[in-house]
Structures are given as structure tokens and as C-alpha cells.
């Protein structure tokens, strides 16, 4: 992976982390509006992780699954709706399954 792509991916991930951190300090108490705001930060981090490439594929997949499962499980506290329960089950399942064996095997 070239340095520019790696640098941009890391910068995007840091921007996402800053976005979430900013929200934690500016949305008191934590509201559904904060969850939507934090979702943008999570999307930035996930995009950065995907761009790290093949060398990081298993770790990236697990981190994305962890972030998405955590995000949807957090929404349950504010919106206990059937579709949120479904999303929580789907992404929690993906998270658990991602630790069963290596996900990306080179041929």
C-alpha cells in the first residue's frame, strides 16, 4: 500500500474518532440526535479501515463488525423497534462469526 493511501486512511479514521469525541462532549445527555451524529463518525472510521487493504483485512472486518454491532446495540436504548432488534441480531452475529476462523485467505 502506498504511503499516501495509508496516510489518508489514517487521517479519515482520526477524523471519525474526533467526530465521535466532539459529540460526546457536546450532546448532554446522550440523545438519539447524538447517536445519528456519532454514526457519521463510525462511517468515517469504517471507510478508513476498509482502505487499509488486504494486509489488514481480517482485523478491519472484525473492527467494522464490532463498531456496527455496538452502534446498533446502542440505538436499542433509545429506539427499541423491531428493525433495530433485527439489525442488532444481524451485526452481533457477524461479529461473533468473524472470530471463528481467518476471514480472508489468499489463494
Secondary structure, DSSP 8 states (H G I E B T S, - for coil): --HHHHHHHHHHHHHHHHHHHHHHHHSSS--HHHHHHHHHHHHHHHHHHHTT-GGGHHHHHHHHHHHHHHHHHHHHTT---HHHHHHHHHHHHHHHHTTSS-S----
